[in-house]
Amino acid sequence: VEDTRTGLLWQKDGKSSGRKNYYEAADYAAGLRLGGLKGWRVPTRDELAGVFPATDAPFENTPYNPNPYDPKADGEWANYWTADLDLRVADYAYLYHWYAKGGPNNCFASKNYAYVRCVRSAGEK
């Protein structure tokens, strides 16, 4: 999916990555070949914030949940890794909660699992 505002290409849906820890997410992105293209990477918090809440074209078909998080609710609450580490705490990184009032949150990089929605520059060869 091309974001013409930023010149970034996005993986349509990160669910195809399966859930990975932060380190596995980086490896997944580095090895991804999508649409005949390589050079994919894990996006930053700011890049994910630029397409959140994913209700406008061309991002409207992502698993964004418009409801605030409710741990007792049925269904899945999608989360995506960012490339950002939280340097204040060892083995901590940021993921992005993909639901209303969501956003970035830090957690254990090696022990938590989330999806990866890769990104790359549209002009990159």
MODELLER restraints for C-alpha pairs under 7 A, 6 or more apart:
rsr = mdl.restraints
at = mdl.atoms
rsr.add(forms.Gaussian(group=physical.xy_distance, feature=features.Distance(at['CA:1:A'], at['CA:9:A']), mean=5.50, stdev=0.5))
rsr.add(forms.Gaussian(group=physical.xy_distance, feature=features.Distance(at['CA:1:A'], at['CA:10:A']), mean=5.01, stdev=0.5))
rsr.add(forms.Gaussian(group=physical.xy_distance, feature=features.Distance(at['CA:1:A'], at['CA:11:A']), mean=6.33, stdev=0.5))
rsr.add(forms.Gaussian(group=physical.xy_distance, feature=features.Distance(at['CA:1:A'], at['CA:12:A']), mean=5.65, stdev=0.5))
rsr.add(forms.Gaussian(group=physical.xy_distance, feature=features.Distance(at['CA:1:A'], at['CA:58:A']), mean=6.73, stdev=0.5))
rsr.add(forms.Gaussian(group=physical.xy_distance, feature=features.Distance(at['CA:2:A'], at['CA:8:A']), mean=5.97, stdev=0.5))
rsr.add(forms.Gaussian(group=physical.xy_distance, feature=features.Distance(at['CA:2:A'], at['CA:9:A']), mean=4.47, stdev=0.5))
rsr.add(forms.Gaussian(group=physical.xy_distance, feature=features.Distance(at['CA:2:A'], at['CA:10:A']), mean=6.25, stdev=0.5))
rsr.add(forms.Gaussian(group=physical.xy_distance, feature=features.Distance(at['CA:3:A'], at['CA:9:A']), mean=6.17, stdev=0.5))
rsr.add(forms.Gaussian(group=physical.xy_distance, feature=features.Distance(at['CA:7:A'], at['CA:121:A']), mean=6.18, stdev=0.5))
rsr.add(forms.Gaussian(group=physical.xy_distance, feature=features.Distance(at['CA:7:A'], at['CA:122:A']), mean=5.45, stdev=0.5))
rsr.add(forms.Gaussian(group=physical.xy_distance, feature=features.Distance(at['CA:8:A'], at['CA:119:A']), mean=6.62, stdev=0.5))
rsr.add(forms.Gaussian(group=physical.xy_distance, feature=features.Distance(at['CA:8:A'], at['CA:120:A']), mean=5.68, stdev=0.5))
rsr.add(forms.Gaussian(group=physical.xy_distance, feature=features.Distance(at['CA:8:A'], at['CA:121:A']), mean=4.62, stdev=0.5))
rsr.add(forms.Gaussian(group=physical.xy_distance, feature=features.Distance(at['CA:8:A'], at['CA:122:A']), mean=5.08, stdev=0.5))
rsr.add(forms.Gaussian(group=physical.xy_distance, feature=features.Distance(at['CA:9:A'], at['CA:119:A']), mean=5.56, stdev=0.5))
rsr.add(forms.Gaussian(group=physical.xy_distance, feature=features.Distance(at['CA:9:A'], at['CA:120:A']), mean=5.30, stdev=0.5))
rsr.add(forms.Gaussian(group=physical.xy_distance, feature=features.Distance(at['CA:9:A'], at['CA:121:A']), mean=5.92, stdev=0.5))
rsr.add(forms.Gaussian(group=physical.xy_distance, feature=features.Distance(at['CA:9:A'], at['CA:122:A']), mean=5.26, stdev=0.5))
rsr.add(forms.Gaussian(group=physical.xy_distance, feature=features.Distance(at['CA:10:A'], at['CA:118:A']), mean=5.97, stdev=0.5))
rsr.add(forms.Gaussian(group=physical.xy_distance, feature=features.Distance(at['CA:10:A'], at['CA:119:A']), mean=4.50, stdev=0.5))
rsr.add(forms.Gaussian(group=physical.xy_distance, feature=features.Distance(at['CA:10:A'], at['CA:120:A']), mean=6.72, stdev=0.5))
rsr.add(forms.Gaussian(group=physical.xy_distance, feature=features.Distance(at['CA:11:A'], at['CA:117:A']), mean=5.65, stdev=0.5))
rsr.add(forms.Gaussian(group=physical.xy_distance, feature=features.Distance(at['CA:11:A'], at['CA:118:A']), mean=5.28, stdev=0.5))
rsr.add(forms.Gaussian(group=physical.xy_distance, feature=features.Distance(at['CA:11:A'], at['CA:119:A']), mean=6.18, stdev=0.5))
rsr.add(forms.Gaussian(group=physical.xy_distance, feature=features.Distance(at['CA:13:A'], at['CA:62:A']), mean=5.98, stdev=0.5))
rsr.add(forms.Gaussian(group=physical.xy_distance, feature=features.Distance(at['CA:13:A'], at['CA:117:A']), mean=6.19, stdev=0.5))
rsr.add(forms.Gaussian(group=physical.xy_distance, feature=features.Distance(at['CA:14:A'], at['CA:115:A']), mean=5.63, stdev=0.5))
rsr.add(forms.Gaussian(group=physical.xy_distance, feature=features.Distance(at['CA:14:A'], at['CA:116:A']), mean=4.93, stdev=0.5))
rsr.add(forms.Gaussian(group=physical.xy_distance, feature=features.Distance(at['CA:14:A'], at['CA:117:A']), mean=3.98, stdev=0.5))
rsr.add(forms.Gaussian(group=physical.xy_distance, feature=features.Distance(at['CA:15:A'], at['CA:115:A']), mean=5.80, stdev=0.5))
rsr.add(forms.Gaussian(group=physical.xy_distance, feature=features.Distance(at['CA:17:A'], at['CA:115:A']), mean=6.13, stdev=0.5))
rsr.add(forms.Gaussian(group=physical.xy_distance, feature=features.Distance(at['CA:17:A'], at['CA:116:A']), mean=5.92, stdev=0.5))
rsr.add(forms.Gaussian(group=physical.xy_distance, feature=features.Distance(at['CA:18:A'], at['CA:115:A']), mean=5.80, stdev=0.5))
rsr.add(forms.Gaussian(group=physical.xy_distance, feature=features.Distance(at['CA:19:A'], at['CA:113:A']), mean=5.26, stdev=0.5))
rsr.add(forms.Gaussian(group=physical.xy_distance, feature=features.Distance(at['CA:19:A'], at['CA:114:A']), mean=4.64, stdev=0.5))
rsr.add(forms.Gaussian(group=physical.xy_distance, feature=features.Distance(at['CA:19:A'], at['CA:115:A']), mean=4.71, stdev=0.5))
rsr.add(forms.Gaussian(group=physical.xy_distance, feature=features.Distance(at['CA:20:A'], at['CA:113:A']), mean=4.78, stdev=0.5))
rsr.add(forms.Gaussian(group=physical.xy_distance, feature=features.Distance(at['CA:20:A'], at['CA:114:A']), mean=5.48, stdev=0.5))
rsr.add(forms.Gaussian(group=physical.xy_distance, feature=features.Distance(at['CA:20:A'], at['CA:115:A']), mean=6.24, stdev=0.5))
rsr.add(forms.Gaussian(group=physical.xy_distance, feature=features.Distance(at['CA:21:A'], at['CA:109:A']), mean=6.03, stdev=0.5))
rsr.add(forms.Gaussian(group=physical.xy_distance, feature=features.Distance(at['CA:21:A'], at['CA:110:A']), mean=5.41, stdev=0.5))
rsr.add(forms.Gaussian(group=physical.xy_distance, feature=features.Distance(at['CA:21:A'], at['CA:111:A']), mean=6.48, stdev=0.5))
rsr.add(forms.Gaussian(group=physical.xy_distance, feature=features.Distance(at['CA:21:A'], at['CA:112:A']), mean=5.59, stdev=0.5))
rsr.add(forms.Gaussian(group=physical.xy_distance, feature=features.Distance(at['CA:21:A'], at['CA:113:A']), mean=4.57, stdev=0.5))
rsr.add(forms.Gaussian(group=physical.xy_distance, feature=features.Distance(at['CA:21:A'], at['CA:114:A']), mean=6.52, stdev=0.5))
rsr.add(forms.Gaussian(group=physical.xy_distance, feature=features.Distance(at['CA:22:A'], at['CA:81:A']), mean=6.56, stdev=0.5))
rsr.add(forms.Gaussian(group=physical.xy_distance, feature=features.Distance(at['CA:22:A'], at['CA:109:A']), mean=4.86, stdev=0.5))
rsr.add(forms.Gaussian(group=physical.xy_distance, feature=features.Distance(at['CA:22:A'], at['CA:110:A']), mean=6.15, stdev=0.5))
rsr.add(forms.Gaussian(group=physical.xy_distance, feature=features.Distance(at['CA:23:A'], at['CA:110:A']), mean=6.84, stdev=0.5))
rsr.add(forms.Gaussian(group=physical.xy_distance, feature=features.Distance(at['CA:25:A'], at['CA:116:A']), mean=6.04, stdev=0.5))
rsr.add(forms.Gaussian(group=physical.xy_distance, feature=features.Distance(at['CA:26:A'], at['CA:41:A']), mean=6.92, stdev=0.5))
rsr.add(forms.Gaussian(group=physical.xy_distance, feature=features.Distance(at['CA:26:A'], at['CA:42:A']), mean=6.22, stdev=0.5))
rsr.add(forms.Gaussian(group=physical.xy_distance, feature=features.Distance(at['CA:29:A'], at['CA:40:A']), mean=5.41, stdev=0.5))
rsr.add(forms.Gaussian(group=physical.xy_distance, feature=features.Distance(at['CA:29:A'], at['CA:41:A']), mean=4.77, stdev=0.5))
rsr.add(forms.Gaussian(group=physical.xy_distance, feature=features.Distance(at['CA:29:A'], at['CA:42:A']), mean=6.07, stdev=0.5))
rsr.add(forms.Gaussian(group=physical.xy_distance, feature=features.Distance(at['CA:29:A'], at['CA:118:A']), mean=6.15, stdev=0.5))
rsr.add(forms.Gaussian(group=physical.xy_distance, feature=features.Distance(at['CA:30:A'], at['CA:39:A']), mean=6.74, stdev=0.5))
rsr.add(forms.Gaussian(group=physical.xy_distance, feature=features.Distance(at['CA:30:A'], at['CA:40:A']), mean=6.00, stdev=0.5))
rsr.add(forms.Gaussian(group=physical.xy_distance, feature=features.Distance(at['CA:30:A'], at['CA:41:A']), mean=5.98, stdev=0.5))
rsr.add(forms.Gaussian(group=physical.xy_distance, feature=features.Distance(at['CA:32:A'], at['CA:38:A']), mean=6.27, stdev=0.5))
rsr.add(forms.Gaussian(group=physical.xy_distance, feature=features.Distance(at['CA:32:A'], at['CA:40:A']), mean=6.27, stdev=0.5))
rsr.add(forms.Gaussian(group=physical.xy_distance, feature=features.Distance(at['CA:39:A'], at['CA:120:A']), mean=6.28, stdev=0.5))
rsr.add(forms.Gaussian(group=physical.xy_distance, feature=features.Distance(at['CA:40:A'], at['CA:118:A']), mean=5.89, stdev=0.5))
rsr.add(forms.Gaussian(group=physical.xy_distance, feature=features.Distance(at['CA:40:A'], at['CA:119:A']), mean=5.45, stdev=0.5))
rsr.add(forms.Gaussian(group=physical.xy_distance, feature=features.Distance(at['CA:40:A'], at['CA:120:A']), mean=4.91, stdev=0.5))
rsr.add(forms.Gaussian(group=physical.xy_distance, feature=features.Distance(at['CA:41:A'], at['CA:118:A']), mean=5.37, stdev=0.5))
rsr.add(forms.Gaussian(group=physical.xy_distance, feature=features.Distance(at['CA:41:A'], at['CA:119:A']), mean=5.52, stdev=0.5))
rsr.add(forms.Gaussian(group=physical.xy_distance, feature=features.Distance(at['CA:41:A'], at['CA:120:A']), mean=6.26, stdev=0.5))
rsr.add(forms.Gaussian(group=physical.xy_distance, feature=features.Distance(at['CA:42:A'], at['CA:82:A']), mean=5.88, stdev=0.5))
rsr.add(forms.Gaussian(group=physical.xy_distance, feature=features.Distance(at['CA:42:A'], at['CA:83:A']), mean=5.23, stdev=0.5))
rsr.add(forms.Gaussian(group=physical.xy_distance, feature=features.Distance(at['CA:42:A'], at['CA:116:A']), mean=6.82, stdev=0.5))
rsr.add(forms.Gaussian(group=physical.xy_distance, feature=features.Distance(at['CA:42:A'], at['CA:117:A']), mean=6.86, stdev=0.5))
rsr.add(forms.Gaussian(group=physical.xy_distance, feature=features.Distance(at['CA:42:A'], at['CA:118:A']), mean=5.04, stdev=0.5))
rsr.add(forms.Gaussian(group=physical.xy_distance, feature=features.Distance(at['CA:42:A'], at['CA:119:A']), mean=6.31, stdev=0.5))
rsr.add(forms.Gaussian(group=physical.xy_distance, feature=features.Distance(at['CA:43:A'], at['CA:82:A']), mean=5.28, stdev=0.5))
rsr.add(forms.Gaussian(group=physical.xy_distance, feature=features.Distance(at['CA:43:A'], at['CA:83:A']), mean=5.54, stdev=0.5))
rsr.add(forms.Gaussian(group=physical.xy_distance, feature=features.Distance(at['CA:43:A'], at['CA:118:A']), mean=6.25, stdev=0.5))
rsr.add(forms.Gaussian(group=physical.xy_distance, feature=features.Distance(at['CA:43:A'], at['CA:119:A']), mean=5.84, stdev=0.5))
rsr.add(forms.Gaussian(group=physical.xy_distance, feature=features.Distance(at['CA:44:A'], at['CA:82:A']), mean=4.92, stdev=0.5))
rsr.add(forms.Gaussian(group=physical.xy_distance, feature=features.Distance(at['CA:44:A'], at['CA:83:A']), mean=4.96, stdev=0.5))
rsr.add(forms.Gaussian(group=physical.xy_distance, feature=features.Distance(at['CA:44:A'], at['CA:84:A']), mean=5.94, stdev=0.5))
rsr.add(forms.Gaussian(group=physical.xy_distance, feature=features.Distance(at['CA:45:A'], at['CA:82:A']), mean=5.52, stdev=0.5))
rsr.add(forms.Gaussian(group=physical.xy_distance, feature=features.Distance(at['CA:45:A'], at['CA:84:A']), mean=6.77, stdev=0.5))
rsr.add(forms.Gaussian(group=physical.xy_distance, feature=features.Distance(at['CA:45:A'], at['CA:104:A']), mean=6.57, stdev=0.5))
rsr.add(forms.Gaussian(group=physical.xy_distance, feature=features.Distance(at['CA:53:A'], at['CA:64:A']), mean=6.57, stdev=0.5))
rsr.add(forms.Gaussian(group=physical.xy_distance, feature=features.Distance(at['CA:54:A'], at['CA:60:A']), mean=5.16, stdev=0.5))
rsr.add(forms.Gaussian(group=physical.xy_distance, feature=features.Distance(at['CA:54:A'], at['CA:62:A']), mean=6.61, stdev=0.5))
rsr.add(forms.Gaussian(group=physical.xy_distance, feature=features.Distance(at['CA:54:A'], at['CA:64:A']), mean=6.38, stdev=0.5))
rsr.add(forms.Gaussian(group=physical.xy_distance, feature=features.Distance(at['CA:63:A'], at['CA:78:A']), mean=6.71, stdev=0.5))
rsr.add(forms.Gaussian(group=physical.xy_distance, feature=features.Distance(at['CA:64:A'], at['CA:98:A']), mean=5.43, stdev=0.5))
rsr.add(forms.Gaussian(group=physical.xy_distance, feature=features.Distance(at['CA:64:A'], at['CA:99:A']), mean=5.51, stdev=0.5))
rsr.add(forms.Gaussian(group=physical.xy_distance, feature=features.Distance(at['CA:65:A'], at['CA:77:A']), mean=7.00, stdev=0.5))
rsr.add(forms.Gaussian(group=physical.xy_distance, feature=features.Distance(at['CA:65:A'], at['CA:98:A']), mean=6.69, stdev=0.5))
rsr.add(forms.Gaussian(group=physical.xy_distance, feature=features.Distance(at['CA:65:A'], at['CA:99:A']), mean=4.55, stdev=0.5))
rsr.add(forms.Gaussian(group=physical.xy_distance, feature=features.Distance(at['CA:65:A'], at['CA:100:A']), mean=6.47, stdev=0.5))
rsr.add(forms.Gaussian(group=physical.xy_distance, feature=features.Distance(at['CA:66:A'], at['CA:99:A']), mean=5.60, stdev=0.5))
rsr.add(forms.Gaussian(group=physical.xy_distance, feature=features.Distance(at['CA:66:A'], at['CA:100:A']), mean=4.87, stdev=0.5))
rsr.add(forms.Gaussian(group=physical.xy_distance, feature=features.Distance(at['CA:67:A'], at['CA:99:A']), mean=6.31, stdev=0.5))
rsr.add(forms.Gaussian(group=physical.xy_distance, feature=features.Distance(at['CA:67:A'], at['CA:100:A']), mean=5.21, stdev=0.5))
rsr.add(forms.Gaussian(group=physical.xy_distance, feature=features.Distance(at['CA:68:A'], at['CA:99:A']), mean=6.32, stdev=0.5))
rsr.add(forms.Gaussian(group=physical.xy_distance, feature=features.Distance(at['CA:68:A'], at['CA:100:A']), mean=4.81, stdev=0.5))
rsr.add(forms.Gaussian(group=physical.xy_distance, feature=features.Distance(at['CA:68:A'], at['CA:101:A']), mean=5.91, stdev=0.5))
rsr.add(forms.Gaussian(group=physical.xy_distance, feature=features.Distance(at['CA:69:A'], at['CA:99:A']), mean=6.81, stdev=0.5))
rsr.add(forms.Gaussian(group=physical.xy_distance, feature=features.Distance(at['CA:77:A'], at['CA:98:A']), mean=6.91, stdev=0.5))
rsr.add(forms.Gaussian(group=physical.xy_distance, feature=features.Distance(at['CA:77:A'], at['CA:99:A']), mean=6.89, stdev=0.5))
rsr.add(forms.Gaussian(group=physical.xy_distance, feature=features.Distance(at['CA:78:A'], at['CA:97:A']), mean=6.41, stdev=0.5))
rsr.add(forms.Gaussian(group=physical.xy_distance, feature=features.Distance(at['CA:78:A'], at['CA:98:A']), mean=5.33, stdev=0.5))
rsr.add(forms.Gaussian(group=physical.xy_distance, feature=features.Distance(at['CA:79:A'], at['CA:95:A']), mean=6.49, stdev=0.5))
rsr.add(forms.Gaussian(group=physical.xy_distance, feature=features.Distance(at['CA:79:A'], at['CA:96:A']), mean=5.47, stdev=0.5))
rsr.add(forms.Gaussian(group=physical.xy_distance, feature=features.Distance(at['CA:79:A'], at['CA:97:A']), mean=4.54, stdev=0.5))
rsr.add(forms.Gaussian(group=physical.xy_distance, feature=features.Distance(at['CA:79:A'], at['CA:98:A']), mean=5.44, stdev=0.5))
rsr.add(forms.Gaussian(group=physical.xy_distance, feature=features.Distance(at['CA:79:A'], at['CA:114:A']), mean=5.37, stdev=0.5))
rsr.add(forms.Gaussian(group=physical.xy_distance, feature=features.Distance(at['CA:79:A'], at['CA:115:A']), mean=6.06, stdev=0.5))
rsr.add(forms.Gaussian(group=physical.xy_distance, feature=features.Distance(at['CA:80:A'], at['CA:95:A']), mean=5.42, stdev=0.5))
rsr.add(forms.Gaussian(group=physical.xy_distance, feature=features.Distance(at['CA:80:A'], at['CA:96:A']), mean=5.12, stdev=0.5))
rsr.add(forms.Gaussian(group=physical.xy_distance, feature=features.Distance(at['CA:80:A'], at['CA:97:A']), mean=6.66, stdev=0.5))
rsr.add(forms.Gaussian(group=physical.xy_distance, feature=features.Distance(at['CA:80:A'], at['CA:114:A']), mean=5.39, stdev=0.5))
rsr.add(forms.Gaussian(group=physical.xy_distance, feature=features.Distance(at['CA:80:A'], at['CA:115:A']), mean=4.69, stdev=0.5))
rsr.add(forms.Gaussian(group=physical.xy_distance, feature=features.Distance(at['CA:80:A'], at['CA:116:A']), mean=5.25, stdev=0.5))
rsr.add(forms.Gaussian(group=physical.xy_distance, feature=features.Distance(at['CA:80:A'], at['CA:117:A']), mean=6.45, stdev=0.5))
rsr.add(forms.Gaussian(group=physical.xy_distance, feature=features.Distance(at['CA:81:A'], at['CA:94:A']), mean=6.49, stdev=0.5))
rsr.add(forms.Gaussian(group=physical.xy_distance, feature=features.Distance(at['CA:81:A'], at['CA:95:A']), mean=4.20, stdev=0.5))
rsr.add(forms.Gaussian(group=physical.xy_distance, feature=features.Distance(at['CA:81:A'], at['CA:96:A']), mean=6.16, stdev=0.5))
rsr.add(forms.Gaussian(group=physical.xy_distance, feature=features.Distance(at['CA:81:A'], at['CA:114:A']), mean=6.18, stdev=0.5))
rsr.add(forms.Gaussian(group=physical.xy_distance, feature=features.Distance(at['CA:81:A'], at['CA:115:A']), mean=6.35, stdev=0.5))
rsr.add(forms.Gaussian(group=physical.xy_distance, feature=features.Distance(at['CA:81:A'], at['CA:116:A']), mean=5.58, stdev=0.5))
rsr.add(forms.Gaussian(group=physical.xy_distance, feature=features.Distance(at['CA:82:A'], at['CA:94:A']), mean=5.66, stdev=0.5))
rsr.add(forms.Gaussian(group=physical.xy_distance, feature=features.Distance(at['CA:82:A'], at['CA:95:A']), mean=5.18, stdev=0.5))
rsr.add(forms.Gaussian(group=physical.xy_distance, feature=features.Distance(at['CA:82:A'], at['CA:96:A']), mean=6.70, stdev=0.5))
rsr.add(forms.Gaussian(group=physical.xy_distance, feature=features.Distance(at['CA:84:A'], at['CA:93:A']), mean=5.88, stdev=0.5))
rsr.add(forms.Gaussian(group=physical.xy_distance, feature=features.Distance(at['CA:84:A'], at['CA:94:A']), mean=5.71, stdev=0.5))
rsr.add(forms.Gaussian(group=physical.xy_distance, feature=features.Distance(at['CA:85:A'], at['CA:92:A']), mean=6.01, stdev=0.5))
rsr.add(forms.Gaussian(group=physical.xy_distance, feature=features.Distance(at['CA:85:A'], at['CA:93:A']), mean=3.99, stdev=0.5))
rsr.add(forms.Gaussian(group=physical.xy_distance, feature=features.Distance(at['CA:85:A'], at['CA:94:A']), mean=6.05, stdev=0.5))
rsr.add(forms.Gaussian(group=physical.xy_distance, feature=features.Distance(at['CA:86:A'], at['CA:92:A']), mean=5.25, stdev=0.5))
rsr.add(forms.Gaussian(group=physical.xy_distance, feature=features.Distance(at['CA:86:A'], at['CA:93:A']), mean=4.96, stdev=0.5))
rsr.add(forms.Gaussian(group=physical.xy_distance, feature=features.Distance(at['CA:86:A'], at['CA:94:A']), mean=6.62, stdev=0.5))
rsr.add(forms.Gaussian(group=physical.xy_distance, feature=features.Distance(at['CA:86:A'], at['CA:106:A']), mean=6.76, stdev=0.5))
rsr.add(forms.Gaussian(group=physical.xy_distance, feature=features.Distance(at['CA:91:A'], at['CA:108:A']), mean=5.66, stdev=0.5))
rsr.add(forms.Gaussian(group=physical.xy_distance, feature=features.Distance(at['CA:91:A'], at['CA:109:A']), mean=5.33, stdev=0.5))
rsr.add(forms.Gaussian(group=physical.xy_distance, feature=features.Distance(at['CA:91:A'], at['CA:110:A']), mean=6.70, stdev=0.5))
rsr.add(forms.Gaussian(group=physical.xy_distance, feature=features.Distance(at['CA:92:A'], at['CA:106:A']), mean=6.33, stdev=0.5))
rsr.add(forms.Gaussian(group=physical.xy_distance, feature=features.Distance(at['CA:92:A'], at['CA:107:A']), mean=5.32, stdev=0.5))
rsr.add(forms.Gaussian(group=physical.xy_distance, feature=features.Distance(at['CA:92:A'], at['CA:108:A']), mean=4.56, stdev=0.5))
rsr.add(forms.Gaussian(group=physical.xy_distance, feature=features.Distance(at['CA:92:A'], at['CA:109:A']), mean=4.94, stdev=0.5))
rsr.add(forms.Gaussian(group=physical.xy_distance, feature=features.Distance(at['CA:93:A'], at['CA:106:A']), mean=5.39, stdev=0.5))
rsr.add(forms.Gaussian(group=physical.xy_distance, feature=features.Distance(at['CA:93:A'], at['CA:107:A']), mean=5.78, stdev=0.5))
rsr.add(forms.Gaussian(group=physical.xy_distance, feature=features.Distance(at['CA:93:A'], at['CA:108:A']), mean=6.38, stdev=0.5))
rsr.add(forms.Gaussian(group=physical.xy_distance, feature=features.Distance(at['CA:93:A'], at['CA:109:A']), mean=5.17, stdev=0.5))
rsr.add(forms.Gaussian(group=physical.xy_distance, feature=features.Distance(at['CA:94:A'], at['CA:104:A']), mean=6.06, stdev=0.5))
rsr.add(forms.Gaussian(group=physical.xy_distance, feature=features.Distance(at['CA:94:A'], at['CA:105:A']), mean=5.35, stdev=0.5))
rsr.add(forms.Gaussian(group=physical.xy_distance, feature=features.Distance(at['CA:94:A'], at['CA:106:A']), mean=4.26, stdev=0.5))
rsr.add(forms.Gaussian(group=physical.xy_distance, feature=features.Distance(at['CA:94:A'], at['CA:107:A']), mean=6.35, stdev=0.5))
rsr.add(forms.Gaussian(group=physical.xy_distance, feature=features.Distance(at['CA:95:A'], at['CA:104:A']), mean=5.53, stdev=0.5))
rsr.add(forms.Gaussian(group=physical.xy_distance, feature=features.Distance(at['CA:95:A'], at['CA:105:A']), mean=5.64, stdev=0.5))
rsr.add(forms.Gaussian(group=physical.xy_distance, feature=features.Distance(at['CA:95:A'], at['CA:106:A']), mean=6.30, stdev=0.5))
rsr.add(forms.Gaussian(group=physical.xy_distance, feature=features.Distance(at['CA:96:A'], at['CA:103:A']), mean=5.03, stdev=0.5))
rsr.add(forms.Gaussian(group=physical.xy_distance, feature=features.Distance(at['CA:96:A'], at['CA:104:A']), mean=4.27, stdev=0.5))
rsr.add(forms.Gaussian(group=physical.xy_distance, feature=features.Distance(at['CA:96:A'], at['CA:105:A']), mean=6.29, stdev=0.5))
rsr.add(forms.Gaussian(group=physical.xy_distance, feature=features.Distance(at['CA:97:A'], at['CA:103:A']), mean=5.00, stdev=0.5))
rsr.add(forms.Gaussian(group=physical.xy_distance, feature=features.Distance(at['CA:97:A'], at['CA:104:A']), mean=6.21, stdev=0.5))
